[in-house]
């Protein structure tokens, strides 16, 4: 894989997929990474991990509330002020829902909360990231053939989910929020392709992150089936670095003809059409 160079901005960098994204960008040769998260301690842990592993990369720690327009604007302006550009942005911040109810019984407050954090935040981040990228000169990842045709001003990746393409039972707000991420991605990709800004979504299957630890505890206790593992071809959860590696590929000009795509990374779970019937209200995603 060619070295990316350039500057990456990652939201949700304090844990899970976001943390592994920062590690992947460092390994891929980014000269600088902005680590953005609401959890200041998580950002510090990610920064310490990157420094301990040795890549020569500049780091900027930014505490951000992705649901706040002012906070997102500050995040992007600080990154550009510090590093001069944003070449790659991954919007990975998001939450699940602790409530498990059928759609007709879901409280509207929980619906509004998830749409605000998981979907509206993607719009806020993309708007600011695109505005910054529009001011940048087109460049191409080092070593890519026919680089003049394949230049870009920037690449944006939104972390969606397989639940943006299919619905998991009794988590309606999460399903809707991830469907919205895919719709936002497609709309922005079409609107800004003439700006030479590529925008794609990555749709992970169940991944080994803190967000799914509660569910795994129930599996271990025999209180729910291990459908997330049994339903895919590899018979295991995804490693967060497997999701990160796909994002690194989409970032560079090796993926120059990809925009508006929703890339599924789920070991064939959706392709197999397997699911857990009768998922209880108490089951955890």
N, C-alpha and C positions, 0 to 999 in steps of 0.2 A: 504494500500500500504506500502510495506517495505521501510525503510529509505535507501536512496541511499548511503549516505556517499560520500567520494571522491571529486574530483575537476571537475568543469564544465567550459568550455570555450564557450562563446556565441558571435557570430558576429551579427552586427545589434542590439546591446543591448541598443542603445540610444532611441529607440521608438518602437511602434507597437508590433508585435509578439515577437521580440527579448527582449523587456523590460519585457513582461509577462513571457517569458521563464526564465529570471533571477529570478523573483518572485517565479515561480513554483519550480525551483531547490532549492531555499532557503527553501521553505516549505517542500520539499522532503528530507531535511536533508543533503544537500551537505555541506562539511566543508569549501569550498572555491569556488568562482566564479570569473572568469576573464571576465570583461565587455569590449567588443571591439566594436568600432564604429568609423566612420570618424568624427562624430559630437561630439566634446569634451563636449559641454554643455549638450547634450543628455545623455552622459555617467554619468555626474555628477548628473543629475536629477534622473536617474535610481538608482545610488548608494544611494542618499539621501532617495529615496523611500524605498529601502531595509532596510536601517538603521532605518528609522522611524517605520517600521512595526515589528521590533524587533527580527528577526531570528539571532541566533549567528553564523554568517557566515563571513569569511574573504573575502575581495573584492580587486580586482586589476583592475584599470582603465587603458585601453590601447587605444590610438588613432591609428587607423589602416586604411590604404587604401587597401581594399581586392583585388584590381586590380594590386597591386604592389607586386612582388615577395619578394623584400627585406623587405617591411613592414609586410607582412604575416609571413615571417621567424622570424622577430623581435617579433611579437605577440606571436608566439608559444614558442620561447626561453624564453621570459620574464615570461610567465605563468609557464613553467617548473622550471625555476630558482627560482621563488617566492614560488611555492606550491609543487614542487617535482614531479608532474605528471599531465597528462590530462586524466581523466577517461571518460568524456563525452564531446563531442563537437557538437554544433549545428551551422551550417552555414546558418544564417538567413538573412544576408545582401543582399539587392537587390533593384532594381529600376523598375518603370514602364516606359511607353513611353507617352509623351504628344501628340505625333503625331498620327492621326487616318487617315490612307490611305489604299487603296487596295495594295496588294503585289507588283504589277507591278509599282506602283508609289512611293514606300517607298525609301527614300534616303539611300544610302549605309552607310553613316556616322552614322545614327541612328541605323541601324542594327549592325554595328561594336561596337557601344557604349554599347548596351544592352548585346551583346554576351560577351563583355569584362568584364562587371560588374556582370552579372547574371550567366554566365557559366564558363568562364575562371577562375574567382575568386574561384569558387567551387573546381576546380582542384588544384589551388595553395594551398588553405586551406587544402584540404584532403591530399595532398602530405606531407605537413609539420606535420599535425596531426598524420598521420599514422607513419611517421618516429619517432615521439616522443613516440607513443604508443607501437611500436615494441620493445622498450627498457624496457618496464615495465613488471613486473611479473603478470601473470594471477591472477585475484581475482574474487570474486562473491559478488553480492549484499547481504547484511545481511538478513537472514531469508528465503532465497530461498532454496527449497528442492533439494536434489541431486546436491549440489553446485559444487562438483568436476567436473561433466560432463558439467556444465553450466558456467564455468569460462570464462572470457574475459579479454583481455588486454585493451580494450576500445570500446566505441560505438560512432559512428559518425552519425549525422542526417543532411540531407540537406533539406532545405525548398524549395520545388518545387511549384507546383500549379496544379489545375485541368486543366489549360491550357497546362500542360505538357502531358496531355492525350487526350485532345481535343482542337480544335482551336476556339478562339474567333475572330469574324470578325474584320478586319481592324486593328489588332495589331500584325501583323506577327512577328516582331522581339521579342516581349515578348513571344509569343507562342513557337518560335524556341528555345529561351534561356531556357525556362522551360522544353521543351522536352530534351534539352541537359543535364540539371541537372539530369533527370531521367536516361539517358544513362550513364552519369558519375558515378552515384550511383551504377548502376548494374555492370558496369565494375570493379569498385574498390572493390565492395563487393565480387565478384568472385575471384579477384586477391589476396585479403588479408584475405579470410576466414581462410586459414591455419595459419595465424598469430593470430587467435582468436580475430580479430577485426571485429565487426559487423558494417555494413554501410547500412542505409536505407534512404528513402526519405519520406517526408510528403507532401501531396498535398492538401492544404486548398482550400475550396471554398471562395467566397467573404467574407471578414472578416472586422470587425469594426476596422480599423487602419487609420492613417493619409493618407495612400496611396489612400484610396477610398473616402475620404471626398469630393473631388471635384465632383465626380460622384453623391454622395448622394445629394449635393446641387442642381444639375440639376434635380434629381428625385423630390425633394421638390418643385422645380419651375415648375414642369410638363413638362420639356423639354425632358425627356427621360423616358421610362417605368421602372418599378422597377422589371425587369426580374430576378435579382439576388435573390430577396426575393420570388417572385411568382413562381420561377422555382424549389424550393426545398421543401421537405416534412415538414419542421418546420416553413416555411413562415417567416424567419428572417435571418439576416446576422449571421455569426459565431462570437462568442466572442473570442478575442485573447487568453484568458486563456483556451478555449477549445482546441485550437491547441497546446498550451504549455503542457497541461496535457497528450496529446497523445505522445508528445516528451519525457516527463518524463518516461512514461511507456516503450517506445522503448529503453531508455537509460539503464535501469536496466536488470538484468539477468532473470527477469520475462518474457522477450521477447527473451530469449537466442536462440531460434530456428528461429528467424527472421533476415534475412540479404538479401540485394538486393531487398527488397520490396518497393513498392510505395503505401503508405497508404493514401487513399482518405478520407478527412474529410470535407464533403460538404452537409450533411443532405439529401443525395440522389439526388442531382441535376443532376449529370451525369447519374445516373441510370434511371432518368425520361426522358432523352433525350429532355429536354425543352430548348428553346433558343429564342432569340429576333430576328425575321426576319427583314431584311432591316436596320440593325444598321447603323446609319448615321456616316459620317466621323467626325462629331463634337462631337459625344457621347464620354463620358469618362468612362473608365473601372471601 
